[in-house]
Amino acid sequence: MCGISGVFSMSDEPAPDVLDAMNEALLHRGPDGFGVFKEGRVGLAMRRLSIIGLNNGRQPMRSEDDAVVAVVNGELYDYRAVRAQLRERGHRFATESDSEIVVHLYEEFGPGFLDHVNGMFALALYDKRQETLFLARDRLGKKPLYYAFQDGTLVFGSEIKAIHASGIVDKELDPSGLEDYLANGFVSGPHTMFRRVCKLSPGSVLTATRDGSDIRRYWRLPKSSGSMPEREEAESTIRTLLTNAVESRLMSEVPLGAFLSGGLDSSAVVGLMAHRLAEPVETFSVGFNDSRLDELAHARVAAQHFATRHHELVLHRCTAGLLGEVNWFQDEPAGDPAAVPTFCLSKHAKEHVTVVLTGEGGDELFGGYRHYQLCSQLRRLERSLPFSKTIARAAGALEPGLSGLTPARLWKGLWLMGLGPYDRVDAWWSAFTDRELTRLLRSEYRDVPRENAVEPDTASVPGLHDELAELLYHDTEVPLAEQLLMKVDKMTMANSLEARCPLLDRELVETVAGLPLALKFTPDSVKGLLRRAVETTLPDEISARPKQGFDVPLDRWLRDDLRELSGQLLFGPKSPVSDFFDADQLRSRWNVFDRRPDRRTGLQLWRILNFAVWHEIHWPSDRNEPLLSPPTSRSNDRETLSSERVLEFAR
């Protein structure tokens, strides 16, 4: 696990000597060491967080003849079996690190080597003979990789801050991403909130030579095979694959634990860990001093059942300094409020372990989100009501989400019925309607065209003719990769903590994606296939527990903890967002929320505030004292924001 960065000049000029600065920007991702390769037009760099091959795993990795050099961020879970196969073919290894198999796989298979790399990774590999650089990202996007082209030079890094640290690419805001961010909480790839900086899409490889570059997809989420296995057979297969995925992710030469929410996904992961580890699992849960949102009691049930050494963290408030740290480490505005507790939990977990297993991916794979049920209900309603489209269009004309005449979910559902099926897919996640964005954003920031960028192959996948299947596919390809996994990676790595996601194991994902929709999703059973597959592992209270989304006390954070900061950044005389938003619309939205807080308006204000925080950090206003600064320029003394207790459950 580490952070990687580098440069590749497409002219005959040598690559600039900027690798030290880029490495320094990624210190938090790898505090245990660093490595650099420089030769002619190419430079590769890495920061190391030591987990496998502690004594001899330093990168860059090189082939036996020194013709191939690579830096790798991530973990390759099947590396022992792959290394044994490569040794049988005559390859010699210099280290015990999992990363070294990458250069030997390239020697064996050439540009097709990625078909044989399994795990979570972002990598850069340089072939000296062909003078070719490969940048690749894992299939589901667990590890990030960004790139930018400037004056014939390709600059890349695990985080955007490394690209800007090179001094080659200027730090400029890209206004074309603002609408996307406000609506969805993230900027859809390959673009970012920074001009010229792009993100490499999951399952993609960028190939660069002195003649230019191209991007292709080397993997896609497979479609359903259409064949219907027996339910018991499917459950047994899922149970076996998840068991294998957890077991493979227990490889570590440093302390290891798990995040535990008390939900189905994380509880199943912890249960399988507990059955395979001799010592109690170190588990970590986060909650709030707010009974409406606190899930610590559910996590405690699972922790006691599996006899873990359980750590409970209670967040008492959210401060301006904490919000600044979150936005700095996330690189782009933190549109998901859950980034705050994830950051704090990661910070506390790092005091005890270096690796955690998490439950990400279960909702997207097995249909766990509420909007899947709503989508199914809408389809049935459309078939049964002859005038449903007319009703839906009328609902849409009355601004969904702003009217108090109808419960929010039904109102949004009626509006969505008025859209075409594939427009609905994009609308499920949106916090704003198009009309709201038109009113809120100043005209020069609406419908801003994208600048030219190297685009990956985004051809649609055949066989997705069902709207619900399209929705599941979309959520795995876009929100999971662009928001959820990036939040987990950035917030854990900000604290030098590695997160592993067994539910996103390649074989498990491909198997579940290939199952018919009717087998893995029913309107009346949330994640029924997964639930039945692991029910013998879980306590009854967890197995029977209904789906509960993770939420934070947004109303208290905005109206109390962050009120002063919001006043300065949103409405003050030197507001960083005054050029972007209509002041009257913004003030009106805040006043409505202040009088009667609701989650939808709170989420809108959260995204606006975090855009302001992010903007203030990168382009500070002309003040006597800066409101916010990057964590690297602040004291390491942090205000106590939480309380923690450890519960010991005997086996």
Beta strands, then each sheet from edge to edge (+ up, - down):
strand 1: 2-9
strand 2: 33-39
strand 3: 42-48
strand 4: 61-62
strand 5: 68-75
strand 6: 120-127
strand 7: 132-137
strand 8: 146-150
strand 9: 153-157
strand 10: 197-199
strand 11: 204-209
strand 12: 212-217
strand 13: 256-259
strand 14: 282-288
strand 15: 309-315
strand 16: 355-357
strand 17: 498-500
strand 18: 642-648
sheet 1: 2+ 3- 1+ 9- 8+ 10-
sheet 2: 4+ 5- 6+ 7- 11+ 12-
sheet 3: 17+ 16+ 13+ 14+ 15+ 18-
end
